């Protein structure tokens, strides 16, 4: 009697493990190719800071800094695939910490990123919306991951 109960328990446990493994594989397969690597997200955030600081400096007639901030503690709160005017983008919302080299102050900021995956799935670009005509959004693309090639 004890052997039969133990066998049922073992069989039930084995089924649970198999189902968990199957679910993990299915979830991973669904996200492969559509989710940007963490290094690309970090680089996109740093690039976005540089672009914003350069725009502010230019509008105030100040020298443009070439310092690249360090990005840490990226927390993604929302991620979705969107299609705008035939362009497939990954839209990310979240928060992160960043700091300029030589600066003792670390800044906690929220972010919104639009990333475009390359045609063959092996590259990413930061997509920033441009002022455009009503009904059609135009994007300026900044390639990412080039220093790793």
C-alpha positions, 0 to 999 in steps of 0.5 A: 500500500505504501509503495502505491501511494509513493508511486502516485506521489512521484508520478504527480510530482514528475508531471508537475515538473514537466509542466513547469519546464514546458511552460518555461520553454513556451514563455521563452520561445514567445519572447525570443527575438522580440526582447532587447538585451539588457545591454542594449536597453542600458545603451539606449538610456545613456544615448537618450540622456546624451541626446537630451543634454546636447539639445538643451546645451545647444538651445542655451548656447552652451558647450555640448558635453561628450560625457557618457553617463553610467546607467544602473538599476534599470527597472522595466515596468511595462513592455509592449510590441507596437506598430506605428506606420509600418514600423515595429517597435518595442515600447518600454516604460520604467525607471533607472539610475544614472550618473555622469563620470566624475559626478557624485550625484546619482539621479533616479529617473523615469524613462520611455524608450522606443527601440526598433529591431533590425531587419534580421533581428541582430541589431537594435536602434533607439527610435526617437519621435520627430515633429511630423505631420498629423496622421504620420509619425516619423522617427529618428534612429540611433544605432545601438551596440556598434562598439560591441562589433 
